[in-house]
Amino acid sequence: MPAEKWALQSHRPVIVVHLHLHSGGTTQRTLLADTGAGSLISAFELVLPDADCALAGSAAAHSVVLGGAYGGTFPVCWVRISIAALGFDRRVRAVSVPSAPTDFDGIACFRFLSRFNYGNFGSTRQFGLAD
């Protein structure tokens, strides 16, 4: 079973993904792994800043209403992300918000995280995903 682990950042769990850009390149993004963001049936899997959605996303497919840290109506676009160690390379839906949370490049929500086995896998200083 392939797995990838990342050190906690600001004492919080993160995952690192590669965001595929319209220009053909990729850029690395560190996302807060937040199982409390959204649900299994949410219309999105990631929360990314507007700038990243402009660099890598499709035109807005629809909008969603968010509560909590990002209250209001925001557009949802498709972005392609990859995690090489897991063989993951897919398009996923991302909510486009004005700015990323402090110390992170965005949020990996419960719908995305639930694709994998996840947790600290016995290390209190790491967070990981396994396929």
matplotlib code that plots the C-alpha trace (Angstrom):
import matplotlib.pyplot as plt

x = [0.0, 1.7, 1.8, 3.1, 3.7, 4.4, 5.6, 3.0, 3.0, 2.2, 1.3, -1.5, -1.8, -1.0, -0.7, 1.5, 0.1, 1.3, -1.1, -1.0, -0.9, -2.4, 1.2, 2.1, 4.2, 3.3, 3.7, 3.7, 1.0, 0.8, -2.8, -4.3, -5.8, -9.1, -11.6, -14.1, -14.2, -17.2, -18.8, -18.5, -21.2, -19.9, -19.7, -16.0, -12.8, -10.4, -10.4, -7.9, -7.2, -8.5, -5.0, -4.4, -7.8, -6.9, -3.5, -4.8, -8.6, -11.3, -14.0, -16.4, -18.7, -21.1, -21.1, -21.5, -22.4, -19.8, -20.1, -17.4, -14.1, -15.3, -18.8, -20.6, -21.1, -18.0, -17.3, -16.2, -13.8, -11.9, -8.2, -5.7, -3.6, -1.1, 0.6, 3.3, 3.9, 0.3, 0.0, -2.8, -3.3, -6.8, -9.0, -10.9, -13.4, -12.0, -13.8, -12.1, -11.8, -10.1, -7.1, -5.6, -5.7, -2.7, 0.3, -1.2, -1.8, -5.4, -7.5, -7.9, -11.5, -13.1, -14.4, -10.8, -9.2, -11.8, -10.4, -7.5, -6.6, -5.3, -3.9, -0.6, 0.3, 1.9, 3.8, 2.5, 4.6, 3.4, 0.2, -0.1, -2.2, -2.2, -3.9]
y = [0.0, 3.3, 6.0, 9.5, 11.4, 15.1, 16.8, 18.9, 22.6, 25.1, 21.9, 21.1, 18.2, 19.0, 17.3, 18.5, 18.3, 19.5, 21.8, 21.5, 25.0, 26.1, 27.0, 23.3, 23.3, 22.4, 24.2, 22.7, 23.6, 22.7, 22.2, 22.1, 18.6, 19.5, 16.6, 19.2, 21.1, 20.0, 16.6, 13.4, 14.8, 18.3, 19.8, 20.4, 18.7, 21.6, 25.2, 27.3, 31.0, 32.8, 33.2, 29.5, 28.9, 31.5, 29.8, 26.2, 26.0, 25.8, 28.5, 28.3, 25.4, 26.6, 28.3, 27.0, 28.7, 28.2, 28.9, 28.9, 30.5, 31.4, 32.7, 33.5, 32.3, 31.3, 29.8, 26.2, 25.2, 22.1, 21.8, 19.0, 17.9, 15.1, 13.3, 11.2, 8.7, 7.7, 7.6, 10.2, 12.5, 13.7, 16.7, 17.7, 20.5, 23.4, 26.4, 29.6, 32.0, 35.4, 34.1, 31.0, 30.3, 31.7, 29.4, 27.3, 27.4, 26.1, 23.3, 19.7, 18.9, 15.8, 14.7, 14.7, 13.1, 10.3, 8.9, 7.6, 6.1, 8.9, 9.7, 10.0, 6.3, 6.1, 9.4, 12.4, 14.8, 13.7, 13.3, 10.9, 9.5, 5.9, 4.4]
z = [0.0, -1.1, 1.5, 1.9, 5.2, 5.9, 9.0, 10.9, 10.0, 12.7, 14.8, 12.3, 9.7, 6.1, 2.7, -0.1, -3.7, -7.0, -8.8, -12.6, -14.2, -17.5, -18.6, -18.5, -15.3, -11.8, -8.5, -5.0, -2.5, 1.2, 2.2, 5.7, 6.1, 7.6, 8.1, 9.5, 6.2, 4.2, 4.1, 2.0, -0.3, -0.6, -4.1, -3.6, -2.3, -1.9, -0.9, -2.9, -3.2, -6.3, -7.6, -7.8, -9.4, -12.0, -12.7, -12.8, -12.8, -15.3, -15.6, -12.6, -13.0, -10.3, -6.9, -3.3, -0.1, 2.7, 6.4, 9.0, 8.2, 4.7, 4.9, 1.6, -1.9, -3.9, -7.3, -7.8, -10.6, -11.6, -11.0, -11.6, -8.7, -8.2, -5.3, -7.0, -4.1, -4.2, -8.0, -7.6, -10.7, -11.1, -11.6, -8.5, -7.6, -5.7, -4.1, -5.1, -2.1, -1.7, 0.4, 1.9, 5.6, 7.5, 7.2, 4.4, 0.7, 0.9, 2.5, 1.7, 2.8, 4.1, 0.7, -0.7, 2.4, 2.5, -0.8, 1.3, 4.6, 6.7, 10.0, 11.9, 11.4, 14.8, 14.7, 16.6, 14.5, 11.1, 9.0, 6.2, 3.4, 2.1, -0.9]

ax = plt.figure().add_subplot(projection="3d")
ax.plot(x, y, z, "-o")
ax.set_aspect("equal")
plt.show()
